[in-house]
Amino acid sequence: MKRPITPRGYDALRKELQTLKAMRPELAKAIEIARGHGDLSENADYDAAKEKSGMVEAKIRDLENKLSMAEIIDPRSIKDLSRVVFGVTVRVEDLDSAEEKTLTIVGADESDADRGLISLESPLGKALIGKSVGDVASIRLPAGVREYEILEITIQYDD
């Protein structure tokens, strides 16, 4: 199943993958140096180098999988801003606190709540999808129901 991602999110994953792949020679060298320190059964340097290499390889496989499943959707191609869809930026008001927030609906692999990037798979993302300006999105949370009124739908995307 394809997973939506913005071009910016795809590029960030690709850069991270390149960085990790570039670490391979350095990790292999660290393993060789540690191997030269003698008995492998009691060699903490060797164990640490192998563990770090294993974690990097696992992250590389994870990123390669994410990139292969990615469906790049450019928010700039969205013409209809009458409803909340993947890639749009939404200004909402929390109806309990009257606090306004600006949120951009992105893929799960690029979400960052601190920067206002929320996953379309998150409870809030799911509640907002398909809504229009003036609609209220309700989210059931452990602390109770939160309601957000949609004030504005825009495209805010810069490279």
N, C-alpha and C positions, 0 to 999 in steps of 0.2 A: 504494500500500500504506500503510495506516494505521500510525503509530508510537505506541506507548504512552508516556504521560507522566502524571505526577501533577498534581493541580490546582495545587500549589505551583510546579512546573516550568513549567506552562502560563502561570500568572500572571507569572512572572519573564520569560518570553519576550515576553509582551504588553507589560509595562512597558518592556522594552528597546526594543521596536518603537516605542512611543509617544515615548520619549526621542529616538530617532533621527529620527523624523518631525518632532518639534518643532525639530530643528536645521536643517531645510530653509530657512526664511526667512533665518537667520543665514548659512548657506553661500551662498545666492543673493546676499545683500548683499555678502559678501566677494568674490565673483566680479565683481560690478558695480564695486566700488571698485578692484579690481586691473585691470579692463578700462580704467578711466579713467586708468591710469598710462601709457598710450601703447602703443607697438608690442608687439603680442601675441607676436610671434615671439621676442622677447628679454625677456619679462616673467615672471620667476621667481615673483612673487606670484600672477599669474594661473594659471600652471601648477600651483602648489601648491594653490590654492583649487579648481581644477577636479579635481585628483587626489583631494583630500579629499572633495569632493562625490560623486565617482564611487565611492569606497570606501563612503561612507555609504549611497548608493543600492543598492549591491551587498549590503550587510548587511541593508538593509530588505527587499530581494527574498528573501534567504535566510530571514530570520525569518518573512516572510509565507508562504513555502513550508512551513516547519516547522510553523507554526500550522495551516495548511490540512490538513496530513497527520496532525495530532495526534489521538490517541484518548485522551481523558482517562479515567483509571482512578483512582478514589479508594480508597486503601488501607483506609480505614475501612469499606468495603463488603465486605471479605474476611471470610468467616465461617469458612472451613476453614483452620486453621493447621497441618495435618498435613504439608503439603509446601511447599517453597519456590516461591513464585510472584512475579510482578511486584508490587512495592509493599511486600513484607514486609521486616522487619528480621531479620537472621540473626546469631547469635553463633556464631563458629567458632573452632576451635583449630587453629593451624598445627602439624601433627604432627611437624615437624622441630625447631621452636624452642620448642614448647609455649606460644607467644604467642597470646593471645586477641584477636580483633578483632570489632567489631560493624559489620556492613555492611548497607546498605539497597539493595535492587534497584530501580533507577530506569531511566528512558528514557535513550537515548544523549545527548539534548540537554540533560540536567540532571545528568549524572554529574560527580562531583568526588571523586576518590579520597582527597584530603587530608581531606575531611569524611566519609568512609566511604560515599559515594554511588557505587555501582558500576553501570555499564550492564549491562542484561540481555544486551547483545550482546558484552560483553567475555568473554575466555576464562574468568575466574572466575565471572562472572554465568551464562554458559552451563552451566558445570559444576555450579553450585548449583541451578539450576532443576529442579524435580521431586524433589529429594532430601528426606528426612525427618530428624528428630532421630536421631542415632546413625549416620547414613550418612556415608561419606567421599567427598568430591569431589576428584578428581585433575585437576590442570592441568599440561599439558606446556608448559614454558617453555624458552627457549634454555639456561638454566642447569640444566635438569633438571626432574624431576617434583616438584610441590608437592602435598601432600595436606592437606586441611582437613576436620576432623570437625565436623559440625553439632551444636552444643550446645543451641540454642534458636531457635525461630521465633516472632516476635512482630509486632505492629503498633505502630510508634512514629511517630505522625504528629500534628503540631500545626500549627495555621495561623499 
